[in-house]
Amino acid sequence: MAANIQQQRAVNDQLKREVDMRRHQVSESCKLMIKYMNEHENEDCLLTGFNSQKINPFREKSSCIVL
């Protein structure tokens, strides 16, 4: 019983914090994200590639085994 009351108080406290949060329309947020991605696409290694294979975290690891 006490755990349930404590859980409900935690939910209530979280809702009190969220009520003051500034909300954005999805359409406005999408426009801002698209603008940001277009402005930074030259810096995106997944789009432009890597200058060197050494800095590529997605490269295949060498599997040299010494017996």
Predicted model as a PDB file, atoms N, CA, C, CB and O in Angstrom, pLDDT in the B-factor column:
MODEL        1                                                                  
ATOM      1  N   MET A   1       0.820  -1.198   0.000  1.00 67.00           N  
ATOM      2  CA  MET A   1       0.000   0.000   0.000  1.00 67.00           C  
ATOM      3  C   MET A   1       0.863   1.260   0.000  1.00 67.00           C  
ATOM      4  CB  MET A   1      -0.933  -0.001   1.205  1.00 67.00           C  
ATOM      5  O   MET A   1       0.607   2.193  -0.761  1.00 67.00           O  
ATOM      6  N   ALA A   2       1.882   1.283   0.852  1.00 71.00           N  
ATOM      7  CA  ALA A   2       2.753   2.452   0.943  1.00 71.00           C  
ATOM      8  C   ALA A   2       3.550   2.644  -0.338  1.00 71.00           C  
ATOM      9  CB  ALA A   2       3.699   2.319   2.131  1.00 71.00           C  
ATOM     10  O   ALA A   2       3.826   3.772  -0.746  1.00 71.00           O  
ATOM     11  N   ALA A   3       3.916   1.530  -0.969  1.00 80.00           N  
ATOM     12  CA  ALA A   3       4.664   1.620  -2.224  1.00 80.00           C  
ATOM     13  C   ALA A   3       3.803   2.235  -3.317  1.00 80.00           C  
ATOM     14  CB  ALA A   3       5.162   0.232  -2.659  1.00 80.00           C  
ATOM     15  O   ALA A   3       4.298   3.005  -4.139  1.00 80.00           O  
ATOM     16  N   ASN A   4       2.522   1.901  -3.330  1.00 91.00           N  
ATOM     17  CA  ASN A   4       1.600   2.443  -4.321  1.00 91.00           C  
ATOM     18  C   ASN A   4       1.424   3.950  -4.140  1.00 91.00           C  
ATOM     19  CB  ASN A   4       0.243   1.737  -4.227  1.00 91.00           C  
ATOM     20  O   ASN A   4       1.396   4.697  -5.118  1.00 91.00           O  
ATOM     21  N   ILE A   5       1.306   4.391  -2.897  1.00 91.00           N  
ATOM     22  CA  ILE A   5       1.177   5.821  -2.619  1.00 91.00           C  
ATOM     23  C   ILE A   5       2.451   6.553  -3.021  1.00 91.00           C  
ATOM     24  CB  ILE A   5       0.868   6.061  -1.127  1.00 91.00           C  
ATOM     25  O   ILE A   5       2.396   7.641  -3.594  1.00 91.00           O  
ATOM     26  N   GLN A   6       3.596   5.953  -2.718  1.00 93.00           N  
ATOM     27  CA  GLN A   6       4.871   6.567  -3.076  1.00 93.00           C  
ATOM     28  C   GLN A   6       5.016   6.645  -4.599  1.00 93.00           C  
ATOM     29  CB  GLN A   6       6.045   5.772  -2.464  1.00 93.00           C  
ATOM     30  O   GLN A   6       5.523   7.635  -5.127  1.00 93.00           O  
ATOM     31  N   GLN A   7       4.577   5.617  -5.286  1.00 93.00           N  
ATOM     32  CA  GLN A   7       4.638   5.611  -6.750  1.00 93.00           C  
ATOM     33  C   GLN A   7       3.724   6.691  -7.333  1.00 93.00           C  
ATOM     34  CB  GLN A   7       4.245   4.224  -7.302  1.00 93.00           C  
ATOM     35  O   GLN A   7       4.107   7.381  -8.278  1.00 93.00           O  
ATOM     36  N   GLN A   8       2.534   6.839  -6.782  1.00 94.00           N  
ATOM     37  CA  GLN A   8       1.602   7.857  -7.252  1.00 94.00           C  
ATOM     38  C   GLN A   8       2.136   9.261  -6.986  1.00 94.00           C  
ATOM     39  CB  GLN A   8       0.243   7.678  -6.584  1.00 94.00           C  
ATOM     40  O   GLN A   8       1.927  10.166  -7.793  1.00 94.00           O  
ATOM     41  N   ARG A   9       2.819   9.446  -5.866  1.00 94.00           N  
ATOM     42  CA  ARG A   9       3.426  10.751  -5.583  1.00 94.00           C  
ATOM     43  C   ARG A   9       4.527  11.062  -6.591  1.00 94.00           C  
ATOM     44  CB  ARG A   9       3.994  10.785  -4.151  1.00 94.00           C  
ATOM     45  O   ARG A   9       4.663  12.204  -7.030  1.00 94.00           O  
ATOM     46  N   ALA A  10       5.310  10.055  -6.958  1.00 95.00           N  
ATOM     47  CA  ALA A  10       6.364  10.256  -7.947  1.00 95.00           C  
ATOM     48  C   ALA A  10       5.765  10.640  -9.300  1.00 95.00           C  
ATOM     49  CB  ALA A  10       7.224   8.987  -8.083  1.00 95.00           C  
ATOM     50  O   ALA A  10       6.285  11.521  -9.985  1.00 95.00           O  
ATOM     51  N   VAL A  11       4.675   9.979  -9.682  1.00 95.00           N  
ATOM     52  CA  VAL A  11       3.995  10.312 -10.939  1.00 95.00           C  
ATOM     53  C   VAL A  11       3.449  11.731 -10.873  1.00 95.00           C  
ATOM     54  CB  VAL A  11       2.853   9.308 -11.233  1.00 95.00           C  
ATOM     55  O   VAL A  11       3.575  12.493 -11.831  1.00 95.00           O  
ATOM     56  N   ASN A  12       2.851  12.080  -9.761  1.00 95.00           N  
ATOM     57  CA  ASN A  12       2.288  13.412  -9.571  1.00 95.00           C  
ATOM     58  C   ASN A  12       3.379  14.480  -9.652  1.00 95.00           C  
ATOM     59  CB  ASN A  12       1.561  13.498  -8.223  1.00 95.00           C  
ATOM     60  O   ASN A  12       3.182  15.518 -10.284  1.00 95.00           O  
ATOM     61  N   ASP A  13       4.523  14.234  -9.019  1.00 94.00           N  
ATOM     62  CA  ASP A  13       5.641  15.185  -9.074  1.00 94.00           C  
ATOM     63  C   ASP A  13       6.149  15.345 -10.506  1.00 94.00           C  
ATOM     64  CB  ASP A  13       6.790  14.722  -8.154  1.00 94.00           C  
ATOM     65  O   ASP A  13       6.469  16.454 -10.935  1.00 94.00           O  
ATOM     66  N   GLN A  14       6.221  14.239 -11.240  1.00 94.00           N  
ATOM     67  CA  GLN A  14       6.675  14.307 -12.627  1.00 94.00           C  
ATOM     68  C   GLN A  14       5.700  15.123 -13.475  1.00 94.00           C  
ATOM     69  CB  GLN A  14       6.833  12.891 -13.212  1.00 94.00           C  
ATOM     70  O   GLN A  14       6.126  15.934 -14.297  1.00 94.00           O  
ATOM     71  N   LEU A  15       4.425  14.921 -13.284  1.00 94.00           N  
ATOM     72  CA  LEU A  15       3.418  15.684 -14.036  1.00 94.00           C  
ATOM     73  C   LEU A  15       3.482  17.170 -13.694  1.00 94.00           C  
ATOM     74  CB  LEU A  15       2.008  15.140 -13.748  1.00 94.00           C  
ATOM     75  O   LEU A  15       3.276  18.015 -14.566  1.00 94.00           O  
ATOM     76  N   LYS A  16       3.763  17.494 -12.439  1.00 93.00           N  
ATOM     77  CA  LYS A  16       3.910  18.902 -12.051  1.00 93.00           C  
ATOM     78  C   LYS A  16       5.091  19.547 -12.770  1.00 93.00           C  
ATOM     79  CB  LYS A  16       4.091  19.025 -10.527  1.00 93.00           C  
ATOM     80  O   LYS A  16       5.017  20.706 -13.177  1.00 93.00           O  
ATOM     81  N   ARG A  17       6.200  18.783 -12.929  1.00 92.00           N  
ATOM     82  CA  ARG A  17       7.357  19.314 -13.651  1.00 92.00           C  
ATOM     83  C   ARG A  17       7.039  19.480 -15.136  1.00 92.00           C  
ATOM     84  CB  ARG A  17       8.576  18.389 -13.468  1.00 92.00           C  
ATOM     85  O   ARG A  17       7.470  20.454 -15.753  1.00 92.00           O  
ATOM     86  N   GLU A  18       6.300  18.555 -15.710  1.00 92.00           N  
ATOM     87  CA  GLU A  18       6.012  18.589 -17.143  1.00 92.00           C  
ATOM     88  C   GLU A  18       5.005  19.667 -17.528  1.00 92.00           C  
ATOM     89  CB  GLU A  18       5.499  17.248 -17.588  1.00 92.00           C  
ATOM     90  O   GLU A  18       4.990  20.107 -18.678  1.00 92.00           O  
ATOM     91  N   VAL A  19       4.165  20.101 -16.595  1.00 92.00           N  
ATOM     92  CA  VAL A  19       3.141  21.085 -16.933  1.00 92.00           C  
ATOM     93  C   VAL A  19       3.767  22.422 -17.328  1.00 92.00           C  
ATOM     94  CB  VAL A  19       2.184  21.279 -15.753  1.00 92.00           C  
ATOM     95  O   VAL A  19       3.166  23.182 -18.088  1.00 92.00           O  
ATOM     96  N   ASP A  20       4.952  22.716 -16.828  1.00 88.00           N  
ATOM     97  CA  ASP A  20       5.611  23.981 -17.134  1.00 88.00           C  
ATOM     98  C   ASP A  20       6.515  23.911 -18.362  1.00 88.00           C  
ATOM     99  CB  ASP A  20       6.414  24.427 -15.950  1.00 88.00           C  
ATOM    100  O   ASP A  20       7.100  24.916 -18.766  1.00 88.00           O  
ATOM    101  N   MET A  21       6.628  22.734 -18.948  1.00 90.00           N  
ATOM    102  CA  MET A  21       7.498  22.587 -20.113  1.00 90.00           C  
ATOM    103  C   MET A  21       6.907  23.298 -21.326  1.00 90.00           C  
ATOM    104  CB  MET A  21       7.725  21.101 -20.429  1.00 90.00           C  
ATOM    105  O   MET A  21       5.699  23.270 -21.563  1.00 90.00           O  
ATOM    106  N   ARG A  22       7.796  23.938 -22.087  1.00 90.00           N  
ATOM    107  CA  ARG A  22       7.366  24.620 -23.300  1.00 90.00           C  
ATOM    108  C   ARG A  22       7.102  23.582 -24.391  1.00 90.00           C  
ATOM    109  CB  ARG A  22       8.432  25.657 -23.765  1.00 90.00           C  
ATOM    110  O   ARG A  22       7.938  22.713 -24.637  1.00 90.00           O  
ATOM    111  N   ARG A  23       5.961  23.670 -25.032  1.00 91.00           N  
ATOM    112  CA  ARG A  23       5.567  22.701 -26.062  1.00 91.00           C  
ATOM    113  C   ARG A  23       5.802  23.293 -27.443  1.00 91.00           C  
ATOM    114  CB  ARG A  23       4.082  22.288 -25.898  1.00 91.00           C  
ATOM    115  O   ARG A  23       5.717  24.507 -27.634  1.00 91.00           O  
ATOM    116  N   HIS A  24       6.098  22.429 -28.400  1.00 92.00           N  
ATOM    117  CA  HIS A  24       6.296  22.834 -29.787  1.00 92.00           C  
ATOM    118  C   HIS A  24       5.384  22.009 -30.674  1.00 92.00           C  
ATOM    119  CB  HIS A  24       7.778  22.670 -30.214  1.00 92.00           C  
ATOM    120  O   HIS A  24       5.100  20.847 -30.386  1.00 92.00           O  
ATOM    121  N   GLN A  25       4.930  22.619 -31.751  1.00 95.00           N  
ATOM    122  CA  GLN A  25       4.161  21.869 -32.719  1.00 95.00           C  
ATOM    123  C   GLN A  25       5.110  20.968 -33.497  1.00 95.00           C  
ATOM    124  CB  GLN A  25       3.381  22.814 -33.666  1.00 95.00           C  
ATOM    125  O   GLN A  25       6.255  21.334 -33.762  1.00 95.00           O  
ATOM    126  N   VAL A  26       4.621  19.787 -33.859  1.00 96.00           N  
ATOM    127  CA  VAL A  26       5.445  18.832 -34.586  1.00 96.00           C  
ATOM    128  C   VAL A  26       5.889  19.417 -35.918  1.00 96.00           C  
ATOM    129  CB  VAL A  26       4.683  17.521 -34.807  1.00 96.00           C  
ATOM    130  O   VAL A  26       7.036  19.227 -36.322  1.00 96.00           O  
ATOM    131  N   SER A  27       5.012  20.117 -36.598  1.00 96.00           N  
ATOM    132  CA  SER A  27       5.364  20.681 -37.900  1.00 96.00           C  
ATOM    133  C   SER A  27       6.509  21.683 -37.776  1.00 96.00           C  
ATOM    134  CB  SER A  27       4.145  21.352 -38.537  1.00 96.00           C  
ATOM    135  O   SER A  27       7.385  21.725 -38.640  1.00 96.00           O  
ATOM    136  N   GLU A  28       6.514  22.481 -36.730  1.00 96.00           N  
ATOM    137  CA  GLU A  28       7.589  23.451 -36.513  1.00 96.00           C  
ATOM    138  C   GLU A  28       8.895  22.735 -36.156  1.00 96.00           C  
ATOM    139  CB  GLU A  28       7.201  24.447 -35.397  1.00 96.00           C  
ATOM    140  O   GLU A  28       9.963  23.110 -36.641  1.00 96.00           O  
ATOM    141  N   SER A  29       8.808  21.720 -35.320  1.00 96.00           N  
ATOM    142  CA  SER A  29      10.002  20.966 -34.945  1.00 96.00           C  
ATOM    143  C   SER A  29      10.611  20.273 -36.152  1.00 96.00           C  
ATOM    144  CB  SER A  29       9.669  19.939 -33.865  1.00 96.00           C  
ATOM    145  O   SER A  29      11.834  20.235 -36.292  1.00 96.00           O  
ATOM    146  N   CYS A  30       9.771  19.725 -37.026  1.00 97.00           N  
ATOM    147  CA  CYS A  30      10.270  19.061 -38.240  1.00 97.00           C  
ATOM    148  C   CYS A  30      10.991  20.054 -39.138  1.00 97.00           C  
ATOM    149  CB  CYS A  30       9.114  18.395 -39.012  1.00 97.00           C  
ATOM    150  O   CYS A  30      12.045  19.738 -39.690  1.00 97.00           O  
ATOM    151  N   LYS A  31      10.437  21.243 -39.289  1.00 97.00           N  
ATOM    152  CA  LYS A  31      11.089  22.269 -40.108  1.00 97.00           C  
ATOM    153  C   LYS A  31      12.462  22.615 -39.537  1.00 97.00           C  
ATOM    154  CB  LYS A  31      10.211  23.536 -40.192  1.00 97.00           C  
ATOM    155  O   LYS A  31      13.431  22.745 -40.285  1.00 97.00           O  
ATOM    156  N   LEU A  32      12.548  22.762 -38.223  1.00 96.00           N  
ATOM    157  CA  LEU A  32      13.823  23.092 -37.587  1.00 96.00           C  
ATOM    158  C   LEU A  32      14.840  21.961 -37.744  1.00 96.00           C  
ATOM    159  CB  LEU A  32      13.609  23.397 -36.106  1.00 96.00           C  
ATOM    160  O   LEU A  32      16.024  22.215 -37.969  1.00 96.00           O  
ATOM    161  N   MET A  33      14.382  20.719 -37.626  1.00 95.00           N  
ATOM    162  CA  MET A  33      15.298  19.586 -37.781  1.00 95.00           C  
ATOM    163  C   MET A  33      15.801  19.488 -39.212  1.00 95.00           C  
ATOM    164  CB  MET A  33      14.612  18.278 -37.376  1.00 95.00           C  
ATOM    165  O   MET A  33      16.987  19.241 -39.425  1.00 95.00           O  
ATOM    166  N   ILE A  34      14.935  19.675 -40.193  1.00 96.00           N  
ATOM    167  CA  ILE A  34      15.341  19.623 -41.595  1.00 96.00           C  
ATOM    168  C   ILE A  34      16.336  20.735 -41.894  1.00 96.00           C  
ATOM    169  CB  ILE A  34      14.116  19.736 -42.523  1.00 96.00           C  
ATOM    170  O   ILE A  34      17.321  20.513 -42.598  1.00 96.00           O  
ATOM    171  N   LYS A  35      16.088  21.919 -41.370  1.00 96.00           N  
ATOM    172  CA  LYS A  35      17.009  23.041 -41.565  1.00 96.00           C  
ATOM    173  C   LYS A  35      18.376  22.721 -40.971  1.00 96.00           C  
ATOM    174  CB  LYS A  35      16.442  24.325 -40.932  1.00 96.00           C  
ATOM    175  O   LYS A  35      19.403  22.964 -41.605  1.00 96.00           O  
ATOM    176  N   TYR A  36      18.390  22.180 -39.763  1.00 94.00           N  
ATOM    177  CA  TYR A  36      19.648  21.826 -39.102  1.00 94.00           C  
ATOM    178  C   TYR A  36      20.406  20.764 -39.907  1.00 94.00           C  
ATOM    179  CB  TYR A  36      19.378  21.316 -37.670  1.00 94.00           C  
ATOM    180  O   TYR A  36      21.616  20.877 -40.104  1.00 94.00           O  
ATOM    181  N   MET A  37      19.693  19.740 -40.368  1.00 92.00           N  
ATOM    182  CA  MET A  37      20.352  18.671 -41.127  1.00 92.00           C  
ATOM    183  C   MET A  37      20.920  19.188 -42.441  1.00 92.00           C  
ATOM    184  CB  MET A  37      19.372  17.531 -41.401  1.00 92.00           C  
ATOM    185  O   MET A  37      22.016  18.796 -42.843  1.00 92.00           O  
ATOM    186  N   ASN A  38      20.188  20.057 -43.105  1.00 93.00           N  
ATOM    187  CA  ASN A  38      20.688  20.621 -44.354  1.00 93.00           C  
ATOM    188  C   ASN A  38      21.912  21.495 -44.134  1.00 93.00           C  
ATOM    189  CB  ASN A  38      19.601  21.423 -45.035  1.00 93.00           C  
ATOM    190  O   ASN A  38      22.825  21.498 -44.959  1.00 93.00           O  
ATOM    191  N   GLU A  39      21.944  22.234 -43.033  1.00 94.00           N  
ATOM    192  CA  GLU A  39      23.073  23.097 -42.733  1.00 94.00           C  
ATOM    193  C   GLU A  39      24.323  22.314 -42.336  1.00 94.00           C  
ATOM    194  CB  GLU A  39      22.703  24.053 -41.633  1.00 94.00           C  
ATOM    195  O   GLU A  39      25.439  22.794 -42.536  1.00 94.00           O  
ATOM    196  N   HIS A  40      24.152  21.115 -41.778  1.00 91.00           N  
ATOM    197  CA  HIS A  40      25.280  20.348 -41.258  1.00 91.00           C  
ATOM    198  C   HIS A  40      25.563  19.076 -42.053  1.00 91.00           C  
ATOM    199  CB  HIS A  40      25.029  19.992 -39.824  1.00 91.00           C  
ATOM    200  O   HIS A  40      26.314  18.223 -41.579  1.00 91.00           O  
ATOM    201  N   GLU A  41      24.991  18.923 -43.237  1.00 90.00           N  
ATOM    202  CA  GLU A  41      25.178  17.678 -43.975  1.00 90.00           C  
ATOM    203  C   GLU A  41      26.622  17.487 -44.430  1.00 90.00           C  
ATOM    204  CB  GLU A  41      24.255  17.646 -45.173  1.00 90.00           C  
ATOM    205  O   GLU A  41      27.049  16.348 -44.622  1.00 90.00           O  
ATOM    206  N   ASN A  42      27.388  18.566 -44.611  1.00 88.00           N  
ATOM    207  CA  ASN A  42      28.795  18.442 -45.011  1.00 88.00           C  
ATOM    208  C   ASN A  42      29.653  17.867 -43.896  1.00 88.00           C  
ATOM    209  CB  ASN A  42      29.345  19.797 -45.431  1.00 88.00           C  
ATOM    210  O   ASN A  42      30.724  17.319 -44.161  1.00 88.00           O  
ATOM    211  N   GLU A  43      29.199  17.983 -42.654  1.00 85.00           N  
ATOM    212  CA  GLU A  43      29.948  17.475 -41.510  1.00 85.00           C  
ATOM    213  C   GLU A  43      29.556  16.043 -41.140  1.00 85.00           C  
ATOM    214  CB  GLU A  43      29.740  18.384 -40.319  1.00 85.00           C  
ATOM    215  O   GLU A  43      30.158  15.450 -40.245  1.00 85.00           O  
ATOM    216  N   ASP A  44      28.564  15.491 -41.811  1.00 85.00           N  
ATOM    217  CA  ASP A  44      28.052  14.166 -41.483  1.00 85.00           C  
ATOM    218  C   ASP A  44      28.898  13.095 -42.169  1.00 85.00           C  
ATOM    219  CB  ASP A  44      26.569  14.035 -41.898  1.00 85.00           C  
ATOM    220  O   ASP A  44      28.876  12.968 -43.393  1.00 85.00           O  
ATOM    221  N   CYS A  45      29.632  12.338 -41.384  1.00 76.00           N  
ATOM    222  CA  CYS A  45      30.523  11.312 -41.929  1.00 76.00           C  
ATOM    223  C   CYS A  45      29.763  10.179 -42.615  1.00 76.00           C  
ATOM    224  CB  CYS A  45      31.389  10.743 -40.825  1.00 76.00           C  
ATOM    225  O   CYS A  45      30.303   9.530 -43.511  1.00 76.00           O  
ATOM    226  N   LEU A  46      28.536   9.937 -42.213  1.00 77.00           N  
ATOM    227  CA  LEU A  46      27.761   8.882 -42.857  1.00 77.00           C  
ATOM    228  C   LEU A  46      27.339   9.284 -44.264  1.00 77.00           C  
ATOM    229  CB  LEU A  46      26.532   8.542 -42.021  1.00 77.00           C  
ATOM    230  O   LEU A  46      27.077   8.420 -45.101  1.00 77.00           O  
ATOM    231  N   LEU A  47      27.271  10.586 -44.537  1.00 81.00           N  
ATOM    232  CA  LEU A  47      26.926  11.060 -45.878  1.00 81.00           C  
ATOM    233  C   LEU A  47      28.161  11.295 -46.739  1.00 81.00           C  
ATOM    234  CB  LEU A  47      26.117  12.342 -45.786  1.00 81.00           C  
ATOM    235  O   LEU A  47      28.168  10.960 -47.924  1.00 81.00           O  
ATOM    236  N   THR A  48      29.206  11.870 -46.146  1.00 80.00           N  
ATOM    237  CA  THR A  48      30.380  12.262 -46.928  1.00 80.00           C  
ATOM    238  C   THR A  48      31.514  11.256 -46.864  1.00 80.00           C  
ATOM    239  CB  THR A  48      30.876  13.590 -46.459  1.00 80.00           C  
ATOM    240  O   THR A  48      32.442  11.339 -47.669  1.00 80.00           O  
ATOM    241  N   GLY A  49      31.476  10.327 -45.953  1.00 77.00           N  
ATOM    242  CA  GLY A  49      32.563   9.368 -45.797  1.00 77.00           C  
ATOM    243  C   GLY A  49      33.624   9.882 -44.846  1.00 77.00           C  
ATOM    244  O   GLY A  49      33.523  10.990 -44.320  1.00 77.00           O  
ATOM    245  N   PHE A  50      34.635   9.071 -44.633  1.00 76.00           N  
ATOM    246  CA  PHE A  50      35.705   9.407 -43.701  1.00 76.00           C  
ATOM    247  C   PHE A  50      36.965   9.744 -44.479  1.00 76.00           C  
ATOM    248  CB  PHE A  50      35.966   8.248 -42.715  1.00 76.00           C  
ATOM    249  O   PHE A  50      37.209   9.185 -45.548  1.00 76.00           O  
ATOM    250  N   ASN A  51      37.764  10.654 -43.947  1.00 75.00           N  
ATOM    251  CA  ASN A  51      39.031  11.023 -44.568  1.00 75.00           C  
ATOM    252  C   ASN A  51      40.019   9.866 -44.516  1.00 75.00           C  
ATOM    253  CB  ASN A  51      39.624  12.254 -43.882  1.00 75.00           C  
ATOM    254  O   ASN A  51      40.812   9.680 -45.439  1.00 75.00           O  
ATOM    255  N   SER A  52      39.974   9.101 -43.455  1.00 76.00           N  
ATOM    256  CA  SER A  52      40.906   8.009 -43.240  1.00 76.00           C  
ATOM    257  C   SER A  52      40.149   6.824 -42.656  1.00 76.00           C  
ATOM    258  CB  SER A  52      42.068   8.442 -42.307  1.00 76.00           C  
ATOM    259  O   SER A  52      39.205   7.008 -41.888  1.00 76.00           O  
ATOM    260  N   GLN A  53      40.553   5.616 -43.011  1.00 76.00           N  
ATOM    261  CA  GLN A  53      39.900   4.434 -42.444  1.00 76.00           C  
ATOM    262  C   GLN A  53      40.201   4.279 -40.958  1.00 76.00           C  
ATOM    263  CB  GLN A  53      40.338   3.180 -43.192  1.00 76.00           C  
ATOM    264  O   GLN A  53      39.463   3.599 -40.245  1.00 76.00           O  
ATOM    265  N   LYS A  54      41.282   4.904 -40.483  1.00 75.00           N  
ATOM    266  CA  LYS A  54      41.636   4.793 -39.069  1.00 75.00           C  
ATOM    267  C   LYS A  54      40.597   5.448 -38.172  1.00 75.00           C  
ATOM    268  CB  LYS A  54      42.998   5.416 -38.818  1.00 75.00           C  
ATOM    269  O   LYS A  54      40.382   4.991 -37.050  1.00 75.00           O  
ATOM    270  N   ILE A  55      39.952   6.504 -38.638  1.00 75.00           N  
ATOM    271  CA  ILE A  55      38.969   7.202 -37.806  1.00 75.00           C  
ATOM    272  C   ILE A  55      37.553   6.687 -38.025  1.00 75.00           C  
ATOM    273  CB  ILE A  55      39.017   8.689 -38.085  1.00 75.00           C  
ATOM    274  O   ILE A  55      36.610   7.174 -37.401  1.00 75.00           O  
ATOM    275  N   ASN A  56      37.400   5.707 -38.906  1.00 76.00           N  
ATOM    276  CA  ASN A  56      36.088   5.142 -39.203  1.00 76.00           C  
ATOM    277  C   ASN A  56      35.719   4.115 -38.138  1.00 76.00           C  
ATOM    278  CB  ASN A  56      36.072   4.498 -40.611  1.00 76.00           C  
ATOM    279  O   ASN A  56      36.318   3.040 -38.106  1.00 76.00           O  
ATOM    280  N   PRO A  57      34.749   4.405 -37.259  1.00 75.00           N  
ATOM    281  CA  PRO A  57      34.384   3.446 -36.213  1.00 75.00           C  
ATOM    282  C   PRO A  57      33.591   2.266 -36.767  1.00 75.00           C  
ATOM    283  CB  PRO A  57      33.576   4.141 -35.127  1.00 75.00           C  
ATOM    284  O   PRO A  57      33.366   1.292 -36.050  1.00 75.00           O  
ATOM    285  N   PHE A  58      33.163   2.331 -38.023  1.00 75.00           N  
ATOM    286  CA  PHE A  58      32.341   1.276 -38.609  1.00 75.00           C  
ATOM    287  C   PHE A  58      33.154   0.309 -39.474  1.00 75.00           C  
ATOM    288  CB  PHE A  58      31.232   1.891 -39.438  1.00 75.00           C  
ATOM    289  O   PHE A  58      32.590  -0.613 -40.063  1.00 75.00           O  
ATOM    290  N   ARG A  59      34.455   0.509 -39.554  1.00 76.00           N  
ATOM    291  CA  ARG A  59      35.284  -0.361 -40.390  1.00 76.00           C  
ATOM    292  C   ARG A  59      35.355  -1.754 -39.768  1.00 76.00           C  
ATOM    293  CB  ARG A  59      36.710   0.232 -40.565  1.00 76.00           C  
ATOM    294  O   ARG A  59      35.151  -1.932 -38.567  1.00 76.00           O  
ATOM    295  N   GLU A  60      35.647  -2.724 -40.612  1.00 78.00           N  
ATOM    296  CA  GLU A  60      35.805  -4.094 -40.105  1.00 78.00           C  
ATOM    297  C   GLU A  60      37.114  -4.186 -39.340  1.00 78.00           C  
ATOM    298  CB  GLU A  60      35.771  -5.138 -41.267  1.00 78.00           C  
ATOM    299  O   GLU A  60      38.149  -3.695 -39.790  1.00 78.00           O  
ATOM    300  N   LYS A  61      37.053  -4.807 -38.204  1.00 75.00           N  
ATOM    301  CA  LYS A  61      38.246  -4.969 -37.383  1.00 75.00           C  
ATOM    302  C   LYS A  61      39.096  -6.083 -37.989  1.00 75.00           C  
ATOM    303  CB  LYS A  61      37.874  -5.285 -35.895  1.00 75.00           C  
ATOM    304  O   LYS A  61      38.572  -7.075 -38.496  1.00 75.00           O  
ATOM    305  N   SER A  62      40.398  -5.907 -37.927  1.00 71.00           N  
ATOM    306  CA  SER A  62      41.280  -6.951 -38.438  1.00 71.00           C  
ATOM    307  C   SER A  62      41.208  -8.152 -37.495  1.00 71.00           C  
ATOM    308  CB  SER A  62      42.751  -6.432 -38.578  1.00 71.00           C  
ATOM    309  O   SER A  62      41.067  -8.007 -36.281  1.00 71.00           O  
ATOM    310  N   SER A  63      41.307  -9.313 -38.077  1.00 69.00           N  
ATOM    311  CA  SER A  63      41.184 -10.526 -37.258  1.00 69.00           C  
ATOM    312  C   SER A  63      42.442 -11.369 -37.398  1.00 69.00           C  
ATOM    313  CB  SER A  63      39.932 -11.350 -37.667  1.00 69.00           C  
ATOM    314  O   SER A  63      42.374 -12.552 -37.730  1.00 69.00           O  
ATOM    315  N   CYS A  64      43.571 -10.762 -37.149  1.00 68.00           N  
ATOM    316  CA  CYS A  64      44.848 -11.457 -37.222  1.00 68.00           C  
ATOM    317  C   CYS A  64      45.056 -12.229 -35.918  1.00 68.00           C  
ATOM    318  CB  CYS A  64      46.022 -10.456 -37.478  1.00 68.00           C  
ATOM    319  O   CYS A  64      45.007 -11.655 -34.830  1.00 68.00           O  
ATOM    320  N   ILE A  65      45.285 -13.519 -36.042  1.00 67.00           N  
ATOM    321  CA  ILE A  65      45.494 -14.359 -34.865  1.00 67.00           C  
ATOM    322  C   ILE A  65      46.864 -15.014 -34.983  1.00 67.00           C  
ATOM    323  CB  ILE A  65      44.365 -15.437 -34.725  1.00 67.00           C  
ATOM    324  O   ILE A  65      47.189 -15.619 -36.004  1.00 67.00           O  
ATOM    325  N   VAL A  66      47.660 -14.887 -33.935  1.00 67.00           N  
ATOM    326  CA  VAL A  66      48.978 -15.511 -33.895  1.00 67.00           C  
ATOM    327  C   VAL A  66      48.860 -16.810 -33.147  1.00 67.00           C  
ATOM    328  CB  VAL A  66      50.034 -14.585 -33.237  1.00 67.00           C  
ATOM    329  O   VAL A  66      48.364 -16.851 -32.021  1.00 67.00           O  
ATOM    330  N   LEU A  67      49.320 -17.875 -33.779  1.00 62.00           N  
ATOM    331  CA  LEU A  67      49.255 -19.206 -33.136  1.00 62.00           C  
ATOM    332  C   LEU A  67      50.558 -19.590 -32.534  1.00 62.00           C  
ATOM    333  CB  LEU A  67      48.836 -20.265 -34.121  1.00 62.00           C  
ATOM    334  O   LEU A  67      50.677 -20.672 -31.958  1.00 62.00           O  
TER     335      LEU A  67                                                      
ENDMDL                                                                          
END                                                                             
